[in-house]
Amino acid sequence: MGLTLNSVGRRASDLQHTDTPRAFRTAALAGNPNVGKSTVFNGLTGLRQHTGNWSGKTVLTAAGSFELDGRTYALVDIPGAYSLRAGSAEEEAARDAIVFGGADLVVVVCDAGALERNLNLTLQILEATPNVIVAVNLMDEAKKRGISVDTAKLSQLLGVPVVPMAARRGRGLAELRRAVADFIPPPYACTVRYADPIEDAVNGLEMALENVLEGRLNARFAALRLLEGDGKMLARTDEFLGFPLAQHPAVAPALDSARQILRDAGLEDGAVGDALIAGIYKKSEEICRQCVRGPAGYGERQLKIDRLLTRRLTGIPVMLALLALIFYITIRGANGPSDLLYALFERLGAAMAEGLRGLHAPEALTRALIFGVWRVLGYVVSVMLPPMAIFFPLFTLLEDLGYLPRVAFDLDAGFRKAGACGKQCLTMAMGFGCNAAGVVGCRIIDSKRERLIAVLTNSLVPCNGRFPILIALITMFLVTSGGAGGSVLAALALTGFIVAGVAATLLASRLLSRTVLKGEPSSPTLELPPFRCPKVGEVIVRSLLDRTLFVLGRAAAVAAPAGLLIWLAANVRVGNGTVLSAVTGTLDPVGRFLGMDGVILTAFLLGIPANETVVPIMIMAYAASGTFEGYENLSALRELLLANGWTSVTAVCTALFTVLHWPCTTTLLTVKKETGSVKWTVLAALLPTCMGVLACALTARLFG
């Protein structure tokens, strides 16, 4: 939703009855990635926000509320962060929400199995505000690993309420609601004491800041940031206050004196920041020694699994095997339901046609609606729905299990060699569902240069709209044997095309990093969260509602008007032929050079609104009847294509162009929105197209 805390507060207050005064409180939900923060948010508010077991999933803030004892409490789920010393757009958003957002309190969600690391963020937040509740989540998983946390002792050491939780099982949610409702600003909250020179410098500066800030910011927190010299943080502070804090007449002399103290102690040129980080780490370690018992790090079983999944010799083969297995299950399971759906649409279409004729509707209108709109829509739904209903839940299970970060780890070296960022692997994986979603997901990449590379190359992996075309081509021309064996070969062939798309992504990333987007690759933190058993029922429902029906609805919304336009192009005559035949004839020489023909190229051009309409356009053009005739199975469609000169080389070139061609309209509009640039949007279209033209031309020359 992208709401600020203040706007959330206003929205939540609107929920209150105007005639009955009620207490109101706004809480920000903070924490490291992979601590179950979104699960806690969903449990408290009842909102069905998608949760994923990998870093950077919550990019935009989400708002909700709950009621207790007749009072309304607003809750804002802010992006996951490791530090308030922001190193990414996500962490900047989290920092701004905590420091400048105006929340009454901050609920910090921690992982009981990695408490020391999580306390680093907690202690930084306590420097900004004492109004903190700590929710120690995943207590059940920590217990399985032999780790116990004395939450009462932790509360004593931090000076704030601490609530033990296992949010996935619903444990601790009621206690956390009550803690939010009953929260009173603590008389004491844990304060990290740094080296004597830093404390001496802070004390004098803090006194000067108290009067200037007037409670708008914590004076000690502001003093530390001024001495640390965090440029982005200070710029945001000045923007929030409305004046340059460091240049304020009451602050500037105190700041000069504080800096002189640090210089005399040899603390300058970044040494202050390092000392602050060291102090936070030391304090986290001290606290954990007193309240955490059990083994540190992963269990032996998880270490063995991670060695298998992340070693150079085994990680990539396992990844390819899992990908092939998902494709096999998708192909094997989708054929029957697709045939049934198409037959259902045919029967409904026939009944609708009879109904229109019974109403004496004009024949042209009947044919446009039934043989244009309805049949194209029926084809799109029948070929997309079954594969998506299988592929998305399987992919989501891997996501919730925690496997995707291992894939990012395996491919990190390749992306960095290409001058890109390892996190690009995650955005690339999102592109398998929808390239537009993958482009939005590129926000998790910190570097603007690397984020642009990821945006420009995301469409080089096929989205769900292109999978049916690839599966159909592979089944009709490349793997003609039926049964389980044929499905295995088809899955392997489809995996091969996917690998080609990944290779093209790496190649294009390297090309961009050596030309228009030069720069050194960064080394982001790639966390490997513990494996967690997904809730299969919830995953199936969520993936069907959040992904399958969303993508299908968008495709259907495009397919219906596209069907009408295609029918008109195939029926409006120009000279001795139709508009469609004129276009295909004009493009035929170019199509032949690329190993295809004018019909195929026209279908891809007219399919820019949605890739799902490519095959219906080809059928309508080849049938030369001006209608989208039904083909009850792929064998009948194969006969039509063979009759129009198709060969296995044509199928390979068409499959390659399916993987490597311009993005759909939705993706291009998303690129424009994310980059704010027409130049980058045009490049996002030209880059895959040029690679597709080159790949098809070479294939046609070598094998044609």
N, C-alpha and C positions, 0 to 999 in steps of 0.2 A: 503493500500500500504506500510505502514511502512517507508515512506521516511523522511529523515532529512530535515530541512529547507534549509541547504546549497545545498543539492542535488536537492531540489525543485527549488531553485534559478537557478541552472545551467540548469535544464530541461526547466523552463519557458523562460530563456534567449535564448534557442534554437529556440523558437517560433518567435524571432525577425528576420527581414530580415537583412542579413549581409551587404547589401549595403546602408541601411538607419539607421543611429544611432537613437535609441529610449531610452527614459528614462525608467528605470525598477525599480520596487519596490516589495518587498516581505513582506506580512503581515501574522502574525500568528493569528488565530482565537481562543480565549480563553474564558473561562467562567465556571460557575458551571454546573453540570448536570441539565437537565430538564429546560433549559432556551431557548431552540429553536436554539441552536448554529448550529446544522447540517442543520436545515431548512434555516438559514441565509446563510450558506455555499452553499447549493443547489441553493438558489435564486440568489446569486451573480455570481456563476460560471456556473449554468445550469447543473452540474453533478447530476446524479440521485443516490445519496448516500442514503442508507436506514436510516431512522430516527425512533427512538422509544421513547415513553414517559416514560422512566424509567432509573434509574442511571446506569452508566457504559456501555452504549451501544457503544459509540465510543471508542474502545480500541486501534485501530491502527490509525496513522495519515493518512489523505487523502489530496491530493493536487489537485488544479485546478487553473484556471486563468480566467481573464476577460479583455476585452479591452475597453478603453475609450479615445476618442480623438486621436486615432491612436497609443496609447501606451498600452503595456501589463503589467498587474499586477498579480503577483502570490499570491495565498491564500492557507494557510495550516490549516486544521481543526485538532487541537490537542485534546487529550483526556480531558474530563471534569474534573475539580478539584475544591475543596473547599479552598485549601490553597497551597502556595508554600512551606510550611513546610510539605513536602510530607509524607503521611501516607500509601500510596499504590503505586503499580507499575504504575497505571494510573497517579497519581499525580506526581510521579517522572518523567514520560515521559513529562508531561505538563511543569513541572518546568525546565527540561533540554532544552526543545524547546524554552521557553521564555528567560531563562537566558543565555544559551550557544548556541542557535540555529542560531544566526546571522540574525534574521529578522530585516527589516528596521523599522517596527512598529508592535504593538500588538493591535488588535481589541478585546476588552473585551465585551462580550455579557452579559447583565444583565436582570433579570426578574423585570419588573416594579412593580409587586405585592409583591416582596420580596427584595426590593432594599438594605435594610440595611445589610442583610446577604450577598448579592452579592458584596457589596462594600468592604467587608473584603478582598476578593481576589484582587479586583481592586486596593486597596491601597497598597497591597503587591507588585503587579506588578509595580506600580508607583515608589516603592523603588528601583526596579531593573532597570527600564528604564522610562524616561519621554515620550518616543515616543508611546503614547497610544491614541486610540480613543475608547470612550465608546458608545456602541450601546444598548440603553434601549429598549429591546424587550417586546412583549406581552402587549403593551400599551392598546390594545383593551380589553384584559381580565381584566386588572387592572381597567379599566373604568367601566366594568360591576360590579365590586366589590366596586365601589365608591372610588377608589384610583386614585389620579392624581399626576403626577410628573412634576415639573417645571424644564425641561431639560436645559433651559437657565441658571437658577440659579445653577444647578448642574455643568454645564460646567464652570461657574465662580468659584465655590468652588474647583473643581478638577484641573482647569487650563489647561484642554485638551478639544478637541471637543467632544460633546455629540450628538448622533443622535437618536431621538425617532423612534420606529419601531413597526410594526405588521407584521412580516415576512411571516406568513402563508397566509396573505391576500395580500402580495406583497408591503405593505406600508413601505417606508423608505429605500428600497433597492437602488434606484437611488441616494438618498441622501448619503447613506453610500459609494457607489462607488465614488461619487464625493469627499467625505471627505478623502478617501484613496488617491485619485489622487492629491488632493490639500494640503495634509498634510505637515506642516512645524514644525520642532521641537519647542515646546513651550518655551517661555522665563521663564515661571514659571509653575511648576506642584506641586500639593499638596504634602506636606511632613508631615508625622506624627511626632509630637514632643513628646518624651517620658519623663519619670521622669528625674529630673536634674542629678542624678548620672549617668544614662545611657547616657544622652547627653554629659556629661563631658568626659566619657570614649570613646564615639564614636568620638568626635571631634579630640582628639589627635591621635587616631588610623587611622582615615580617612586621615589625612594629610600625615601619613607615607605610606599609601596605594596608594595615588594618583600617586606618581612617579613609584611605583613598577608595578601597574596594567596597566599604560599607556593607559587608556581608554578601555581596553579589558573587564572590568567589572566595574559597578558602585561602587565607593570606599565606599560610605556610606552603600550600601547594603552588600558589602563584610565585612565591619567592624561589622555590626549587626550580620551577620552569625558567624563570629569568636567569638564574645562575647556570642552568644547564645549556641555555641558548638554543632551544628547539625552535627553529625559525617558523615552521608551519604552525606549531602550537601558539607561539607568540602572536603571529598574524591573526589567528582565529580569536585569540584573547582580545586583541585590540579591536577587532570587528565587533565582538560581543559587548565590550565596554563602551565603544564609541569614541575612544581616544587612545593614542599610543602610550601604553602603560609605562614602558621604560623611560619615556621622555617627560613623564609628569613631573612638575617642579618638586613635589614632595617625595618622589621616588628616585629620581635620577641621582641625587647626591648619595643616598643610602646604597643604591646599586653600585656606584663607583667604589664606595668604601668596601662593600662586600666582595667585589671582584679583586680589590687590592689584597684583602685577606687571603683569598684563594691563590693569587699570584705569589704571595710571600710563602705560601705552603707548597708551591710547585704544582698547583692544580689549575691547569688551563689547557686550551686546545683540545677539548674533548675529554680531558681527564675527569672533569666533574661528572659528566654523564656516566662514564665507566664506574666511578666511585658510587654513584647512586644505584646503578644496577647491581653492583656487588653487595651493597648494603641490603637491598631487597632480597637477594638470593640468600644471604646469610641469615636474615630474619626468618625467611620461609623454612630454612633448614632447622633452625632452633625450635620453631613451633612444632614442626613435624616430629622431631625427636621426642617431644613430650606427649604427643597425643596419637601417634600412629604406631601400630605394631604389625609386624609381618614382613614378608619378603618384598624387596623393592624390584620394580621392573616387571617384565612379562613372566608368565609361568613357562615352564619347560615345554609344555605341549604347544603353546602358541609360538614359541621360538622355533620349534621344529617345522611348524606349518609355514611360518614366515620365511624360513630358510628355503623351503621348497618354492614358495611363490615369488621370492625376490632375488634368487641367485641368477646369474647371467645365463647359465646353461639350462635352467629349468623354468624360470619365470615366464619367458616369452612363449615356449611351447605349451605350458599350462594355459596361458592366456588364450592362445589360438585354439587350443582344444575346447576350452569352455565356450568360446565364441562359435565354433563350429557346432557344438552340441546345442546351443540355443537356436542356431539357424536350422539344424536338423529337426528339432522338436517343432519349430514354427512351420517349416515347410510340410512336414509330415502331418501335422495336426490341422493345417489351414485348408487343405484341398477340399475335403468333404464339406465343411461348413460353407466355403465359398460357393461351391456348386449349388447347395441348397438355397443359399441367399439369392443367387442369381435367378434360379428357377422361380423363387417366390416373387421377385421383382417382375419377371416375365408374366406370370399369371396375373399379378395386380395391374400391370400395364395393359394387358389384353382386356381386363374388366373395365379399366378406366377408359380405354378407347371405345369400347361398346357403349359405355355410359355417355361419352361425349357425342357419339353419333346418334344415340337415342335422343339427345337434347338438340339434335340438328345443328351442332356446331360446325363451322366451316372445316372442310377436310384439311386445308392447309394448317389451320390452328391445331387440329387433332394430331396431325403428323409432327408438327413442331414440338408440341408438348410431350407426346408419347415417344416418338422415334428420335427426338432430339434431347429434350430435358430429362425425361423419365429414364430412358435407357442409359444415358451417360451417368446419371446419378446412381442408378442401380448398379452399373459396372463399378463405379468408384467405391460404393459402400461394400459390395460383395467381395471385391479383391482386397480392400483395406481392413475391414473390421476383423475378420478372423486372424490374420497375421498379427495385427496390433494387440488383439485380446490375448494372444499367446506371448508375443515378444516383450511387451511392456512389463507384465508381471514378472517374467523371468529376469529381465534386466533390473527391475526394481529390487528383486530378492538379492541379487548380487550387490546392489548398492547398499541396501540395509544391512546386509551381512558384514560389510566393511571391506569388500574386495577391491572396489575401484581405487582407493588410495594405493594399493599394491600395484595396480596397473600403472598408475602415475609414476610410482617409484621405478618400475621396470623401464618405462619409456623416457624417464627424466634425462638420462645421459644423451639419448638420441636427440631430444629437443634442444638440449643445451649446445650440442655440437652443431645444430642447425641455427644457433644464435637466438633461440627462442626460450620459453619458460616451461619447466616441467609441468606446471599446472595446466598448460594448454591441453594436456592429455584429458583432463577432466572435462573441459569445455568441448573437446572433440567428441567425447563419449556422449555428452548431452546432445550433440548434433545428430546422433543416430536416431533420436526420437524426433527432433525438429531443429533445423539449422537456425531458425530465428531464436529458439530458446538457447541454443549453444552460443549465439552471438551475445545475448543478454548475460549468459553465464560468464563471459569473458571479464566481467567486472571483478572477479576474484583474483585477477592477475594484477600485481602491484604496479609494475612498470608500464607507463603509457606506451612506450615503443613495443614492448612484448604483447601488450593487450591489443594493439592494432594488428600485429602479425596474426594473433589468434583469431581476431574478427575477420580479417581478409581471407583466411584459409579455412574457415569453419565449413564452408559448403563443399569442400573437397571430399568429405565423408558423406555417404548417401543418407538422406533422411528417410523417415518412414514412408513418405510418398513415393520414393524411388525404389524401395524394396520390392513391391509387387511387380514392377517392370523387370527388374533383374531376375527375380524368381521365375517369371513367365518365360523370359528368354533362355535362361539356363535349362528349364524343364523341356522347352520345345526343341531346342537346337543343340545344346551342348551335352545334356544328359538325357537320353531318350529312353533308357531302361526304367521300368516301373518298380514298385515294391520298395522295401526298406533299403535295399542296395542302391537304388536310384536316388532315394532321398539323401543317403549318406554322401553320394557323389555330388548331388546338387548343393548340399550344405558346404562341402569342401570347395566347390567352385565359387559359391557366393562368398565364402571366407576369403578366397583368393582375390576377388574384386574389392573386398573391404580392405585387405592388406595393400592393394594397389592404391586405394584412396589415402591410406595412412602414409604410404611412401610418397605420394604426391604432396601431402601436407608437409612432410619433412623437407622435401625438395623445395617447395614454394617458400617455406619459412626461411630456409637458408638463402634463397635468392633474394628475398625481401631484406633480410638482415645484412646482406652484402651490398645492397643498392640503396633503395629509397628509405630504408629503416635501419641504417647502420647503428651498431652499438654492441656492447659486451653483454652476454646473457647474465641474468641475476642468478642467485642461488637461494631460492625460496625455501621456507620450512615445509617439508612434506611429512606430515604426521601420519604414522600408522596406528590408527585406533584399534582397540581390542575387537576381536570378532564378537558379534552379538547375534543371537538367534532371532531371525526376523519373525514377526507375527504374520503368518502366511495369509490368514483370512483378511487381515487389515491391509496387507500389501496388495492383494488381488482387488479388493474393493477400491482402494485408493488409486491404483494404477489405471483401473477401468474408468473411474470417474474423472481423475485429474488429468490423465494423459490420453487414453484411448478415445473417450467421447469428445474431449476437447479438440484433439487433432482431427477426428472424424467430422465433427461439426463444422470446423473451419473448411475442410476439404469439400464437404457437401455444399456449403454456402457458395463456394467458388464453382463447383462442378455444375450446379443447376443452370446458372446464367451462361456458363461456358458451353453447355450442351446446346442451348438455344442459338448462341452465336455460331457454333460449329455447324449446326443444321442450316442456318441461313447462308453461311459461306458455301456450303455444299449444294445449295439449291438455287441461289441467286445466280443467274446466268450472265456471262460477259462474253459477247461474241459467240464462238462455237462451244464454249465450255462454261464452267462455273467459276466463281471467285476462288474457290479452294483449288480447283485444277490449274487455274492460271498461276497461283502462287507456287504450287508444287512444281509446275513445269519450269518456272523461272529459277527455282532453287535446285533443280535436278543436277546440273553440272557440278555445283559445289558439293552436293550430297554424294555424288558418285566419286568425286575426288577423295572424300572422307570415308569411303567404303560403305556408304549408305545410299540414300536416294533423296529426291526432293520431297517426297511424302514424309519421310522420317524427320528431315530437317524442319519442315513446316510444322509437324506435330510438336517438336520441341519448342519452336518459336511461339506457337499458339498456346503451349502449355506453361508459359511463364507465370500466369496467375496461380497454377497448381500443377505439379508434375503428374498428379493422378489422371489428368485428362489426356496425356500423351497417347496412350494406346487407343482410346475411343476415337481420337482424331485420325490416327492411322487407319483404323478399320473403316471409318466412314469414307475416307479418301480412296482406299483400295477397293471397297465394295462398289464404288461409282454409282450407288443407288440414291445418294442423297439422304440416307437414313443410317442410323447406327443399328445394323442388324445384329441379332443375338447369336452368340456362339456358345453352345452349351458346354463346351470343354476346350482345353488347350489344343487338342488334336485337330478340331475343326478350324481353330484360329491358325494353327501351323499350316494347314492346307491353303488357307487364303494367302498367307505370307509367301509360301513357296510358289504359288501361282503368280505372284507379283515379283519374282526374281530373287527372293531371299536365299542366302546361303549361310553356312556356319560363320563365314567371315563377316557377312552383314550383321549377324547376331552379335558377334564379338565386338565389332565397332559400335553398334548401337548400345551395347552394355557399357562399353568404355565411356561413351558420350553421356550415358545416363549418370555415371559416377562423376564425370568431369564436364560440367557445363554450367552455364549461368545459374545463379540462385533464383528461387521463386520470388514473386513480388513481395510477399510478406517478409522474407529474409532481407531483401534489399532495403525495404522501408525501415526495418529494424537496424540495419547497418547505418543508414542515414541518421536515425535517431541517436544511436550510441556514439557515433563519431562526430555528428554535427557537420559533416563535410560531404559535398557532392563528389569531390575528387576521390575520396576514399571509397565511396559507394560505387563509383564507376570502376575503380580498380578491383573492387570485390567481385564485380561481374566479369571483367575482362580476364582476370588471372586464371580462374578455372576454365573459362572458355578457350583461351589460348592453349592451355595444357591439354584440353580435350581434343582440340583440332590437331595438335601435333601428334598425340597418341593415336588417334584414328587414322591420320594420313600415313604414319609409319606402319601401322598394322595392315592397312590396305595395300601398301606398296610391297610389304614383305610376304604377305600370304594371299593377296588377291589374285 
